[in-house]
Amino acid sequence: MPFCPRCRIEYRPGFTHCSDCGVALVAELPEEHAESVPEGRVVKLAVFPTVAEAAMLKEVLEEHHIPAFVRGQTDPIGIVSGAEQVAVLVDERDAERAMKIYQSYFGHSEEAEESAAES
């Protein structure tokens, strides 16, 4: 069975490319390393005032097979200390797809903002 080397999804025979990632499928998956650092450059996707919000985005991205990392300074109860913010980072090769997912879960449409302004 072929596999996607990036998102690790298994495909039926006959498929040659991942429908999500667009990369060529492989016959075997390489060994998985815990919390491995992405091969590409890491970029900031979004910033949040709390760790909980950043962790929520990280979880959503990972459900879509996009590795994500949370970076920032917090106090023991998860509130960001000082002027620091908690950032969610992704591999630059996943940034465009990650941004679409982020906006679909957390973004606001212009119509919704206009409705709120009129109320």
C-alpha positions in Angstrom: 0.0 0.0 0.0 1.3 3.5 -0.8 1.7 6.1 1.9 2.2 9.9 2.0 5.6 10.6 3.6 4.4 14.0 4.9 1.0 13.4 6.4 1.5 9.6 6.8 -2.0 8.6 5.3 -2.3 5.2 3.7 -3.7 5.1 0.1 -5.2 2.3 -2.0 -3.1 0.8 -4.7 -3.0 2.9 -7.9 -2.7 6.3 -6.2 0.6 8.1 -6.9 0.2 11.5 -5.0 -1.3 12.6 -1.7 -4.6 14.4 -2.3 -3.9 16.7 0.7 -0.2 17.4 0.4 0.4 16.9 -3.3 3.6 14.9 -2.7 4.5 11.6 -4.3 3.5 8.6 -2.3 6.1 6.0 -1.1 5.9 2.3 -0.6 7.0 2.5 3.1 7.0 5.2 5.7 10.2 6.3 7.3 10.5 5.7 11.1 8.6 8.4 13.0 10.5 10.5 15.5 8.8 12.1 18.5 8.4 15.9 18.1 10.8 16.0 15.2 11.8 19.4 13.9 10.5 20.1 10.4 13.0 20.0 7.5 12.0 23.4 6.1 12.1 26.9 7.7 9.7 27.4 10.6 7.4 30.5 10.3 5.0 32.2 12.7 1.4 31.4 11.8 -0.5 33.2 14.6 -0.1 34.7 18.0 -2.4 34.4 21.0 -2.8 35.9 24.4 -3.0 32.5 26.2 -1.4 29.1 25.9 -4.9 27.4 25.7 -5.8 29.3 22.5 -2.4 28.4 20.9 -2.7 24.8 22.0 -6.2 24.6 20.4 -4.9 25.8 17.0 -1.9 23.3 17.3 -4.4 20.5 17.9 -6.6 21.5 14.9 -3.5 21.7 12.6 -2.2 18.3 13.8 -5.7 16.8 13.1 -5.1 18.0 9.5 -1.6 16.4 9.5 0.3 19.7 9.8 3.0 19.6 12.4 2.8 22.7 14.6 4.8 24.1 17.6 3.9 26.5 20.4 6.5 29.0 21.6 6.2 31.7 24.3 6.7 32.6 27.9 3.9 31.8 30.4 3.3 31.8 34.1 2.3 28.5 35.9 -1.4 28.9 35.1 -0.9 29.5 31.4 -1.3 33.3 31.2 1.3 35.0 29.0 3.7 37.0 31.1 4.5 40.7 30.3 4.3 41.8 26.7 5.1 38.4 25.3 2.6 36.4 23.3 2.3 32.7 22.5 3.1 31.9 18.9 2.1 28.9 16.8 4.8 28.0 14.4 4.6 25.7 11.3 6.9 24.6 8.5 6.9 27.3 5.8 5.9 24.6 3.2 2.7 24.0 5.3 2.0 27.8 5.9 -0.5 28.4 3.2 -2.6 25.4 4.0 -2.3 26.0 7.7 -3.5 29.6 7.3 -6.6 28.5 5.4 -7.4 26.0 8.2 -6.7 28.7 10.9 -9.0 31.2 9.1 -11.7 28.6 8.7 -11.7 27.7 12.4 -10.8 31.1 14.0 -11.2 33.8 11.4 -14.1 36.2 11.0 -15.8 36.8 7.7 -16.3 40.4 6.6 -20.1 39.9 6.6 -20.0 38.8 10.3 -17.9 41.8 11.2 -20.2 44.2 9.4 -23.3 42.6 11.1 -21.6 43.0 14.5 -20.8 46.7 13.7 -24.4 47.4 12.7 -25.8 45.9 15.9 
